[in-house]
Amino acid sequence: VEGYNGNFDINRCYTLKAEATAIAPCIVNYEPNDYFAKATDINTNTNYYAGIGSSADKDYYKFTLNSKSNVTVTLQNLPKNYDLIIYNIAQNQIGKSALGGTSNESITLNYLKPGTYYVVVEGYNGNFDINRCY
């Protein structure tokens, strides 16, 4: 601290206070899940919270349908621009949502046959946020 134009007063004190609020890291319990073979099993009709921790990070999940179903997968509360992709068991892309910015991403697929499907979350152009979950 320095007095403006060299001003000072030896008889008076000032108060200085620095505040900081810690940001809790995004706790990711599903890693490693960075490729198809390591996809985390998830249940339908359940919310999951995770994060993209680096520019190379992708999160792979998989779910299984026991009967023909209409499926909607939604990715929300995005800290950065993330994309959402769905693949079938053969790892062929069957749906993608890639809206700009932090808009919620959503994919609806009707009449999906019974089987296993993969959901992938990735940062657009390497976007990530190690401190905030989606």
Summary of the structure (lengths in Angstrom):
residues: 134
radius of gyration: 22.8
end to end distance: 41.2
largest distance: 81.6
contacts: 309
relative contact order: 0.26
helix: 7%
strand: 34%
